[in-house]
């Protein structure tokens, strides 16, 4: 999922950008731009992408029977 080719262009994931804050990126081409911005110079850097947190396990619905064979 992180390394797919058809990623939506976004300045926060671009090789040419460095995050300043959660809302701004310092771009080598355009200067300071919004993190959600995009331009034709976009080059995806998978190492800048932060994956979403995994869903928490709901243990309230589990019973002892679920763990026996």
Phi and psi in radians as a Rosetta constraint file:
Dihedral C 1 N 2 CA 2 C 2 CIRCULARHARMONIC -1.305 0.35
Dihedral N 2 CA 2 C 2 N 3 CIRCULARHARMONIC -0.444 0.35
Dihedral C 2 N 3 CA 3 C 3 CIRCULARHARMONIC -1.873 0.35
Dihedral N 3 CA 3 C 3 N 4 CIRCULARHARMONIC 0.296 0.35
Dihedral C 3 N 4 CA 4 C 4 CIRCULARHARMONIC -1.230 0.35
Dihedral N 4 CA 4 C 4 N 5 CIRCULARHARMONIC 2.718 0.35
Dihedral C 4 N 5 CA 5 C 5 CIRCULARHARMONIC -1.435 0.35
Dihedral N 5 CA 5 C 5 N 6 CIRCULARHARMONIC -0.469 0.35
Dihedral C 5 N 6 CA 6 C 6 CIRCULARHARMONIC -1.671 0.35
Dihedral N 6 CA 6 C 6 N 7 CIRCULARHARMONIC 0.772 0.35
Dihedral C 6 N 7 CA 7 C 7 CIRCULARHARMONIC -1.268 0.35
Dihedral N 7 CA 7 C 7 N 8 CIRCULARHARMONIC 2.474 0.35
Dihedral C 7 N 8 CA 8 C 8 CIRCULARHARMONIC -1.201 0.35
Dihedral N 8 CA 8 C 8 N 9 CIRCULARHARMONIC 2.181 0.35
Dihedral C 8 N 9 CA 9 C 9 CIRCULARHARMONIC -1.037 0.35
Dihedral N 9 CA 9 C 9 N 10 CIRCULARHARMONIC 2.303 0.35
Dihedral C 9 N 10 CA 10 C 10 CIRCULARHARMONIC -2.717 0.35
Dihedral N 10 CA 10 C 10 N 11 CIRCULARHARMONIC 2.267 0.35
Dihedral C 10 N 11 CA 11 C 11 CIRCULARHARMONIC -1.004 0.35
Dihedral N 11 CA 11 C 11 N 12 CIRCULARHARMONIC -0.503 0.35
Dihedral C 11 N 12 CA 12 C 12 CIRCULARHARMONIC -1.158 0.35
Dihedral N 12 CA 12 C 12 N 13 CIRCULARHARMONIC -0.397 0.35
Dihedral C 12 N 13 CA 13 C 13 CIRCULARHARMONIC -1.818 0.35
Dihedral N 13 CA 13 C 13 N 14 CIRCULARHARMONIC 0.126 0.35
Dihedral C 13 N 14 CA 14 C 14 CIRCULARHARMONIC -1.482 0.35
Dihedral N 14 CA 14 C 14 N 15 CIRCULARHARMONIC 2.528 0.35
Dihedral C 14 N 15 CA 15 C 15 CIRCULARHARMONIC -1.145 0.35
Dihedral N 15 CA 15 C 15 N 16 CIRCULARHARMONIC -0.479 0.35
Dihedral C 15 N 16 CA 16 C 16 CIRCULARHARMONIC -1.494 0.35
Dihedral N 16 CA 16 C 16 N 17 CIRCULARHARMONIC -0.072 0.35
Dihedral C 16 N 17 CA 17 C 17 CIRCULARHARMONIC -1.966 0.35
Dihedral N 17 CA 17 C 17 N 18 CIRCULARHARMONIC 2.630 0.35
Dihedral C 17 N 18 CA 18 C 18 CIRCULARHARMONIC -2.224 0.35
Dihedral N 18 CA 18 C 18 N 19 CIRCULARHARMONIC 2.179 0.35
Dihedral C 18 N 19 CA 19 C 19 CIRCULARHARMONIC -1.145 0.35
Dihedral N 19 CA 19 C 19 N 20 CIRCULARHARMONIC 2.324 0.35
Dihedral C 19 N 20 CA 20 C 20 CIRCULARHARMONIC -1.679 0.35
Dihedral N 20 CA 20 C 20 N 21 CIRCULARHARMONIC -0.790 0.35
Dihedral C 20 N 21 CA 21 C 21 CIRCULARHARMONIC -2.554 0.35
Dihedral N 21 CA 21 C 21 N 22 CIRCULARHARMONIC -3.001 0.35
Dihedral C 21 N 22 CA 22 C 22 CIRCULARHARMONIC -1.186 0.35
Dihedral N 22 CA 22 C 22 N 23 CIRCULARHARMONIC -0.399 0.35
Dihedral C 22 N 23 CA 23 C 23 CIRCULARHARMONIC -1.930 0.35
Dihedral N 23 CA 23 C 23 N 24 CIRCULARHARMONIC -0.151 0.35
Dihedral C 23 N 24 CA 24 C 24 CIRCULARHARMONIC -2.317 0.35
Dihedral N 24 CA 24 C 24 N 25 CIRCULARHARMONIC 2.589 0.35
Dihedral C 24 N 25 CA 25 C 25 CIRCULARHARMONIC -2.295 0.35
Dihedral N 25 CA 25 C 25 N 26 CIRCULARHARMONIC 2.434 0.35
Dihedral C 25 N 26 CA 26 C 26 CIRCULARHARMONIC -1.622 0.35
Dihedral N 26 CA 26 C 26 N 27 CIRCULARHARMONIC 1.927 0.35
Dihedral C 26 N 27 CA 27 C 27 CIRCULARHARMONIC -1.703 0.35
Dihedral N 27 CA 27 C 27 N 28 CIRCULARHARMONIC 2.441 0.35
Dihedral C 27 N 28 CA 28 C 28 CIRCULARHARMONIC -1.173 0.35
Dihedral N 28 CA 28 C 28 N 29 CIRCULARHARMONIC -0.510 0.35
Dihedral C 28 N 29 CA 29 C 29 CIRCULARHARMONIC -1.560 0.35
Dihedral N 29 CA 29 C 29 N 30 CIRCULARHARMONIC -0.796 0.35
Dihedral C 29 N 30 CA 30 C 30 CIRCULARHARMONIC -1.904 0.35
Dihedral N 30 CA 30 C 30 N 31 CIRCULARHARMONIC -0.127 0.35
Dihedral C 30 N 31 CA 31 C 31 CIRCULARHARMONIC 1.554 0.35
Dihedral N 31 CA 31 C 31 N 32 CIRCULARHARMONIC -2.493 0.35
Dihedral C 31 N 32 CA 32 C 32 CIRCULARHARMONIC -1.467 0.35
Dihedral N 32 CA 32 C 32 N 33 CIRCULARHARMONIC 2.135 0.35
Dihedral C 32 N 33 CA 33 C 33 CIRCULARHARMONIC -2.305 0.35
Dihedral N 33 CA 33 C 33 N 34 CIRCULARHARMONIC 2.828 0.35
Dihedral C 33 N 34 CA 34 C 34 CIRCULARHARMONIC -1.162 0.35
Dihedral N 34 CA 34 C 34 N 35 CIRCULARHARMONIC 2.612 0.35
Dihedral C 34 N 35 CA 35 C 35 CIRCULARHARMONIC -1.092 0.35
Dihedral N 35 CA 35 C 35 N 36 CIRCULARHARMONIC -0.516 0.35
Dihedral C 35 N 36 CA 36 C 36 CIRCULARHARMONIC -1.511 0.35
Dihedral N 36 CA 36 C 36 N 37 CIRCULARHARMONIC -0.027 0.35
Dihedral C 36 N 37 CA 37 C 37 CIRCULARHARMONIC -1.178 0.35
Dihedral N 37 CA 37 C 37 N 38 CIRCULARHARMONIC 2.986 0.35
Dihedral C 37 N 38 CA 38 C 38 CIRCULARHARMONIC -2.730 0.35
Dihedral N 38 CA 38 C 38 N 39 CIRCULARHARMONIC 2.679 0.35
Dihedral C 38 N 39 CA 39 C 39 CIRCULARHARMONIC -2.609 0.35
Dihedral N 39 CA 39 C 39 N 40 CIRCULARHARMONIC 3.105 0.35
Dihedral C 39 N 40 CA 40 C 40 CIRCULARHARMONIC -1.252 0.35
Dihedral N 40 CA 40 C 40 N 41 CIRCULARHARMONIC -0.311 0.35
Dihedral C 40 N 41 CA 41 C 41 CIRCULARHARMONIC -1.472 0.35
Dihedral N 41 CA 41 C 41 N 42 CIRCULARHARMONIC 0.122 0.35
Dihedral C 41 N 42 CA 42 C 42 CIRCULARHARMONIC -1.056 0.35
Dihedral N 42 CA 42 C 42 N 43 CIRCULARHARMONIC 2.252 0.35
Dihedral C 42 N 43 CA 43 C 43 CIRCULARHARMONIC -2.309 0.35
Dihedral N 43 CA 43 C 43 N 44 CIRCULARHARMONIC 2.051 0.35
Dihedral C 43 N 44 CA 44 C 44 CIRCULARHARMONIC -1.190 0.35
Dihedral N 44 CA 44 C 44 N 45 CIRCULARHARMONIC 2.299 0.35
Dihedral C 44 N 45 CA 45 C 45 CIRCULARHARMONIC -2.074 0.35
Dihedral N 45 CA 45 C 45 N 46 CIRCULARHARMONIC 1.785 0.35
Dihedral C 45 N 46 CA 46 C 46 CIRCULARHARMONIC -1.104 0.35
Dihedral N 46 CA 46 C 46 N 47 CIRCULARHARMONIC -0.358 0.35
Dihedral C 46 N 47 CA 47 C 47 CIRCULARHARMONIC -1.304 0.35
Dihedral N 47 CA 47 C 47 N 48 CIRCULARHARMONIC -0.264 0.35
Dihedral C 47 N 48 CA 48 C 48 CIRCULARHARMONIC -1.544 0.35
Dihedral N 48 CA 48 C 48 N 49 CIRCULARHARMONIC -0.181 0.35
Dihedral C 48 N 49 CA 49 C 49 CIRCULARHARMONIC -1.444 0.35
Dihedral N 49 CA 49 C 49 N 50 CIRCULARHARMONIC 2.274 0.35
Dihedral C 49 N 50 CA 50 C 50 CIRCULARHARMONIC -1.817 0.35
Dihedral N 50 CA 50 C 50 N 51 CIRCULARHARMONIC 2.027 0.35
Dihedral C 50 N 51 CA 51 C 51 CIRCULARHARMONIC -1.197 0.35
Dihedral N 51 CA 51 C 51 N 52 CIRCULARHARMONIC 2.680 0.35
Dihedral C 51 N 52 CA 52 C 52 CIRCULARHARMONIC -1.170 0.35
Dihedral N 52 CA 52 C 52 N 53 CIRCULARHARMONIC 2.676 0.35
Dihedral C 52 N 53 CA 53 C 53 CIRCULARHARMONIC -1.192 0.35
Dihedral N 53 CA 53 C 53 N 54 CIRCULARHARMONIC 2.475 0.35
Dihedral C 53 N 54 CA 54 C 54 CIRCULARHARMONIC -1.163 0.35
Dihedral N 54 CA 54 C 54 N 55 CIRCULARHARMONIC 2.663 0.35
Dihedral C 54 N 55 CA 55 C 55 CIRCULARHARMONIC -1.161 0.35
Dihedral N 55 CA 55 C 55 N 56 CIRCULARHARMONIC 2.522 0.35
Dihedral C 55 N 56 CA 56 C 56 CIRCULARHARMONIC -1.345 0.35
Dihedral N 56 CA 56 C 56 N 57 CIRCULARHARMONIC 2.508 0.35
Dihedral C 56 N 57 CA 57 C 57 CIRCULARHARMONIC -1.359 0.35
Dihedral N 57 CA 57 C 57 N 58 CIRCULARHARMONIC 2.205 0.35
Dihedral C 57 N 58 CA 58 C 58 CIRCULARHARMONIC -1.550 0.35
Dihedral N 58 CA 58 C 58 N 59 CIRCULARHARMONIC 1.701 0.35
Dihedral C 58 N 59 CA 59 C 59 CIRCULARHARMONIC -1.466 0.35
Dihedral N 59 CA 59 C 59 N 60 CIRCULARHARMONIC -0.111 0.35
Dihedral C 59 N 60 CA 60 C 60 CIRCULARHARMONIC -1.164 0.35
Dihedral N 60 CA 60 C 60 N 61 CIRCULARHARMONIC -0.443 0.35
Dihedral C 60 N 61 CA 61 C 61 CIRCULARHARMONIC -1.589 0.35
Dihedral N 61 CA 61 C 61 N 62 CIRCULARHARMONIC -0.145 0.35
Dihedral C 61 N 62 CA 62 C 62 CIRCULARHARMONIC -1.425 0.35
Dihedral N 62 CA 62 C 62 N 63 CIRCULARHARMONIC 2.566 0.35
Dihedral C 62 N 63 CA 63 C 63 CIRCULARHARMONIC -2.161 0.35
Dihedral N 63 CA 63 C 63 N 64 CIRCULARHARMONIC 2.925 0.35
Dihedral C 63 N 64 CA 64 C 64 CIRCULARHARMONIC -1.083 0.35
Dihedral N 64 CA 64 C 64 N 65 CIRCULARHARMONIC -0.555 0.35
Dihedral C 64 N 65 CA 65 C 65 CIRCULARHARMONIC -1.099 0.35
Dihedral N 65 CA 65 C 65 N 66 CIRCULARHARMONIC -0.468 0.35
Dihedral C 65 N 66 CA 66 C 66 CIRCULARHARMONIC -1.201 0.35
Dihedral N 66 CA 66 C 66 N 67 CIRCULARHARMONIC -0.315 0.35
Dihedral C 66 N 67 CA 67 C 67 CIRCULARHARMONIC -1.839 0.35
Dihedral N 67 CA 67 C 67 N 68 CIRCULARHARMONIC 0.165 0.35
Dihedral C 67 N 68 CA 68 C 68 CIRCULARHARMONIC -1.957 0.35
Dihedral N 68 CA 68 C 68 N 69 CIRCULARHARMONIC 2.671 0.35
